[in-house]
Amino acid sequence: MAEQAKAGVAIAASRISKSFGGALALTDVDLLVHEGECHAVVGENGAGKSTLMRVLCGLIAPDAGSVTCFGQPISPNPGSARAAGIALVHQERSLLPDLTVAENISLGRTPTRAGFVRRKELNSAAEILLQRVGLKVTPNTRLGLLSSAQQQMVEIAKALSQDPRVLILDEPSASLTPRETEGLLDMLKSLAQTGIAIVYISHRLPEIYALCATTTVLRDGRVVGSFELANTPAPQLVKLMVGRALAQDLKVSHKGRPGTVVLSAEHLESAAVKDVSLKVHAGEIVGIGGLVGAGRTEIVRTILGIDARTSGTVTVTDKNGQKKRIDSYRDALRHGVSYVPEDRRGEGVLIDMSIEMNVALPNRNKTSRFGVGLRRKQLAVSEDVIERVDVSPKDGRAEVGRLSGGNQQKVAFGKWLPTNPRLFVMDEPTRGVDVGAKAQIHDLVRELADDGVAVLVVSSDLPELLALSDRVIVVRDGRIVGELSDGDLTAGNVMAVAVGQEAEVGADA
């Protein structure tokens, strides 16, 4: 063990195996990460990445194998890992919305004196960490008031508050803008230069290549190999991850043929939305772009009647050409609108229920009679969805909460397909989804549009927005500040308009 520490090995996992209910999640997995190294762990959803990270952090016990951190054995409990200097930023946040930012950062380690919280010390320590991650909010802000992306940065600040020697990040940039992601990567590089070992999980390959020198590839719970990224081109890495070359180039944009107007929103106002008007046509994919905090999600929620409007109207044209007014989310569902929310665990799926039941809920007209579920119908519909979006495991009885994050996202997306929607609204549709599954979902979205469905997409993944959209509406401070299409729809123009600059008219796509 002492030899490992002397050799600069920060974390070493040896022959880790783990199964859940007879299903193998990890088989004889080895991982070696050195002090001051940024090391990527990559693989498809369900490859075992998150399970391996939970083993490293002592959250679950392996069936076989061992873990050491700087030569110190890690017992299967979180306290052992924390004492050794391991901190994990989870893919799914573990924060409390009713506490302040500072209270969340110091959760479990709040400074007190005579039973009272030392508020000044608490906020001062949080302020330093917030500056470190580049988040401009006050420490006494209630966490629930922050956007999803801001909460993610609080999660990272919370991990840094433990003064870790090994920092493990599981999809940390899933809800960040390109600019915020760039800041995150710069911060992680700086941490690595101080000797902290960074273990980085992401499906966004440009981030992997920008941050990491080495990677370990997992497939079906086994290590395919460890590679120097400088000698492993992205197409080769993808093939190692998925066992095949991708059939679909994610950069191919959609070229729809817009039909009649399906969604019409006129002069919408709410607490966070200011005079928003937009239309989406049948067969058209419209993206909503902008910086995190610009009001993208708020606009969608106001359109759908989830957030209260102070003024404005929304109508959806049904399959018979009749305009139906949307004043509530119930109205939206009744008139053929499907919605994949940003927060999949909180709103997109019921994690304590099976895949079959999650699929059955929005499809009760197909899976029940007189309010009673028909088991055979439920099974048939869920099997079709599982096959269509390639959920793993392919067992409708599997509890959604036990699936990988990416497979949960597939369920959140796929459960709406049997409803044959008129309008499909998606907020971060491929968050936490691997490159192969992302291509599949992109293909399905394009197929929906080609079949005449109107599609509205919010995404902080700018390449995704460009790949899918016929046009992009750019928002800032809850307002629409620009619209880009055809040759003007470029990454540079979206970002320029988002920050208040002029788009370069006539730019090459």
N, C-alpha and C positions, 0 to 999 in steps of 0.2 A: 504493500500500500504506500509506504513512504517513497518508493521509487516513482510511483505515479505522480505524486505531488512535486518531486524534484524535477521530473521531466516536463512539468508544466501542463499536465492533464487536469483540466478543470472538472470535467464530468465524464464518467465511464460507465456504460451499461453493458453488461455481459450476458448473453444468451437468455434474454428476457422472453418469457412465454406467458400468455394470459388468455383465458377463455371465459366466455359468459354463457351460461346455460348450454354448454356443449359446443358452442360456436367459437372457433379459434379467432382471436383478435390479433394476437402477436405470437410468432413462432421463432424462437432462437434469435432474437434481435440484438445486435451489437451497435453501440453508438459511442463515438469518441470525439470529444470537443476540448480544444486546448484553451488555456488562459489567453484572453485578449483576442480570441477568434470569433468571427461571425459565421455561424454554421447553419445552413438551411436544412430543414427536414421536409421533404416534399413527397407527394403521392396523391392518388385519387381519393375522393371521399370514401371513407370506410377502409382505407389502407392501414389504419392503425396509428396514425400520427398522434391524435389527441389522447388515445389510450396510453401510448408510450410516454407522453408528457406527464400524464397523471401518475404513472409509475415513478418517473424521475422525481416528482414532487412529493412522493409518499402518500398521495391521495388514495391510491388503490394498491393492494399487495399483488405482486406477480405470482404466478403459479410456480415459476422457476426463474433462476437468474439472480443477478445482484447489481446494485448501483453504488458507486462511490463518487464523492465530490471532494476534489483536492485530496484524495486518498482516504477520506473519512467515509465509512460505510453509512448508507442511508437506510434507515428502518422504514417499514411501511406505515408511517404516520407523518402528517404535515409538519409537526414540531421538529422532527429530526431533520427534515429537508431545510426548514427555515434556519435552524441552528447552524447548518453547514453552509448557508449562504445562498440557497436556491429560492428564487421568486418567480412566480408564474402569472402572466397576464392572460386570463382565460379568454377563449373565443366568445363565450357568453358572459356578460358582465355580472359581477357579484356585489353590486352596490345597493344602498338603501335610499330610495328617492326622497324620503321625508327628512333625512339628515342633511346637514350642510356639506359642502365640498370638503372642508377641512375635517369634519367629523368622519366622513367616509375615508379619507386618506389615512387617518390615524386609527381606524376602526380596530378595536381590540388592544390598542396601545395609547389610549387617550391620556394625556398628562393631567393629573389631578393633585389637589392639595386639600387635606381635611375633608375629602369626599366631594369637593367642588372642582369642576373642570377649569383648568388654567387656560382660559380662552385666548389670552394674548399670545401665550406660547404656542398654543394649538394653531392659531391663524398665521403666526409668523413662520412656523415650520412649513405649513401648507403653501404659503406665498412663494417660498424659495423653490419648492417642487413644481408649482404651477409655472413659474418662470422657466424652469428647466425643460419642461415639456412644451413650452410655448403657448399655454392656454391663458387667455386674457379674461379671466373672471375673478371675482372677489372670493376669498375663502369662505365667507359666511353666506354665500348664495346657496339656496336650497337646491340639491342635486336634481330633483324632479323638474326644475325649470330649464335645465340644460338640454341641448339637442343630443341625439344619439352619438354624434361624433365627439362632442365636448365631453360626454360621459366616458367615452373610450379613453380620452386623454387623462381624465381623472383616474381611471383604472390603472393606467401606466404610472402616473404619479404615485399612486398607492403602492405599487410594486417597488418603485425606487425608494420609497420611504423606509424600506427594510434594509437599505444599504447592501444590495445583493452582490455576490461574487459571480453568480450565474443567473442570467435573466432569460427566461423562456417566454416567448411571445407567440400566441396562437391566433393567427389572422388579425393582427392589431390594426391594420389599415383598412379593414373592410368597409368602414363608414367614413373614411377620410377623403378629402379632396386631393388632387395631385399635389397641390402646394403644401398641404398639411402632411401628406405622406413624405414629401421631400424633406420637410423639417424633421419628421420622425426618424428617417434614415440617417440624417446628419447627426442627430442626437445619439443614435445607437452607435454610429462610428466613433463618436467622441468617447462614449462609455467604454467601447472596446479598447481604445487607446490607453485607458487607465488600467487595463488588465481584466476587466469584466468579460466573461465569456457570454456571447449572445447566441441563443438557439432560436431560430426564426422559422415559423411556419407560415406560408402564404401560398395561395394559388396564383398570385400575380407575379409572373416570371420576371418582368422588368425590375421589380423590387429585389427579387432574389439576386439577380446579376449585379444590381447597383450596390447592394450591401455586402453580400457574402462571397467568400473565396472558395468555400467547399460546401458540398451537400451530401446528404445521405438520402437515398431514394427507397421508399417503401412501396410494396405492391402486394395486396392480399395478405397483409400482416407479416411479410418477410422483407428482409433487406435485399434489394436488388444489387446495391453496391454503394460505395462512397466515391465521390468524384471531385476533381478540381474543376470549378466552373469555367475557368479560362480555357480549358481544353474540351469543354462539353457544350456545343452549340444548343440553343433553345429547342430546335426540332428534335435533336437527339435526346434531350432531357425529357421532353414530352413523351417520346416513344418509350423511354425507360419507365416512366410513370404509369402509362396507360397500356403498355404492351402493344401499341400500334401507332401509326401515324394518324394525325387528325385529318378527317376527310374535309372538314370545313375550315376555311381560313376566316378567323374572326374579324379580319379587316374588311371583308366584303360587305358593303352597305346594302340596305334594302332599297329597292326601287319600286315603290308601290304605285298603284293606279287608283287614286282617291275617288270614291264614289260620293254618295249623298252624305250630308252632315249627320253624324250620329250623336255626338256630344256638343252641346252649345252652352257655354257659361258666359253670362253677361253681368259685368260690373259687380263682381263679388267683393264683399267687404266682410272682414272678421277681425278678431283681436290681432291677428298676425298677417292678414291679407288685405291689400289696398288696391281697389278698383281693377280687378283682374277679369279680363275677357279673353276667351279662347274657344276654338272649334277643333274638333277631330272628326275626320271623315272615315267612312267605311273603307277598309283596305289600306289605311294609312297608319304608320307608326310615328307618333310625335313624342319627342324626348323633352324632358324638363331638366335644364342644366343650371348651374350656378354654384357658388361656394356654399359650404356647410354653414347653416344658419341664415341662408338667404331667403328661406320660406318655401322651399320646394315641396316638402312633405305637407306643410300647412296648407298650401294651395290645393293639393290633392284631397286632403281630409275635408276641406271646406267644400270642394266640388261634390264629394260623396255624401255630405250632410253629417259627417262624423263630428266635425267641429262646428259650433254654432255660427251662423251668418248674421250679420247686422243688416245687410242688404244684398240685392242681386238675385238672379234666377239661374237655374240649371235645368236643362231639358235633355232627355235622351229619346231618340227616335227608335221605336220598336220595329220588329220585322214586318209589320203591316203598314209602316210609314206613319204611324201615329206618334205625335210628340207627347212624351210623358214627363211631367214635372218631378224633379228630385228635390225633396225638402228634408229627407232623412236618409240614413243608411238603409233602413228597411225599404224605402222607396227604391233606392238604387238596386238592391238585390232583386226586388220584385220585377223590375223593368229591364233585367238582363245585363247588369253590371257585375263583373267579377273583380276582386281586389286582393292583391298580394301585398300585405303591409311590410314596412321596414323591419319591425320587431317580430321575427318569426315565432320565438318562444312565447312572447307575451300575447300576441294577437294572431299570428299566422297559423298556428297549429295548437291542438290540445295535447300537451306532451304526455299526459297520464293515460291517454286513450290509444287504441291501436290505429294502424294505418287505415284499416278497413272502416273504422268508425269516423275517422277524420274525413275520409273521402265521402262517406255516406251523408254527412251533415248538410253540405250544400246541394246534395243530389237526392233529397228526400222524395221528390216527385217520381224518381226512378227506382228508389230502393225501399219504399214503404207503401203501405196501403192502409187508408183510414188511420194514419198516424202510427202504425205498427211496422217496424222494420222487417223486411223480408230478407232472411239470412242469405238465401241463394243469390238474390239480386245484388245485395251489398257486396258479396264476395266477387261476383262477376265484374261489377263496376270497379272495385278496388284492384282486381287483378289486371284489368285493362290499363288503369292509371300507372300501376307499378311497372308494367311492361313498357308503356309509352314514354315515361320519363326515366326509366332504368333505376328505380329505387332498389337499394340493397340493405337488408336481405329481401328477397322476393317472397315475403310471407306477410299477408295482410293482417295476421294476428299480432305481429311485432309491435311493441309499444313504441310510439314515436319518440318519447324521451330518451330511449336507449339507442336511437340511431345517431350517426355522425351528424354534425351540423349541416353539412352539405346535403345529406339525404333528407333531413328535416325540411330543408329549403325546397327540395324536389317535391315533397308531399304538399307543402304550402302552395306551390305553383300548380302541381298536377291535379289537385282535388277539384279545381275549377274547370278543367278541360271538358268533362262530361256535361257541364251546364250549357254548353254552346252559347257563350256570351255574345251580346251585341257590342259591348265595350269591355275591354280588359285593361285594368289599371294596375301597374306594378311599381312598387317602390323598392329599389335595390333587388331586382329579381334574381341575381346570381351571387349575392353576398355569401362568401364562404364556400363557394362551389368550385370544384376543381376544373382545370382547363378543358378536359374532355366533356364533362357535364355542362359546362358553360356553352360549348359549341352546340350540344344537343338542345339546350334551352333556347339559344338564339335561333336555331332552326325551327323549333316549335313556334316561337313568337312570329317568325316570318311566315310560317304556314298559316297561323291564325289570320294575319293580315291578308295573305293571298286568298284566303277563304272569305274575305269581306268583313272581318272583325276590325273595329276601330281599337287601336292600341295606344295607351298613354303610359310612358315609362319615365320614372325618376331614377337616375343613377349617378353616383359619385365617381364611377369608373368611366372616365372620359372616352377611352377607346371603345368601350361597350356602347356608350351613347352615340358615338359616330357610326359604329358598325350597324346599329339597329335602325336609326332614325331616318325618316324622310325629311324631317325638319326638326330643329331644336328651338324651343322657347327658353330664353335665358332670363332668370329672375334675380333680383337683388332687393333686399329689404322688403320682401313681401310683394314686390311689384314686378310686372313683366317689363324688362328693359331692352329686349331685342328678340329678333327671330331670324334664324339662319337656315338656309337650305341650299341645295345644289353645290355649286363651286365655292360658295361663301361658307359652307359648313365645314370648318376646320377646327382642330384643337386650339390653335392660336387665337382664332376669332371668338370661340366660345369663352375662353379665359379672358380675352381682352374686354368683351362686353360685360362679363361677370364682374370685373373690377372697375368698370366705368370708363373704359377706353373705347375708341372707335374700332369697329371691325375693318379688316382689310378687304374692301370690296373687290370681287374678281379674283380672290386668292385661289390657288390650285387646291383641289380637294385632297 
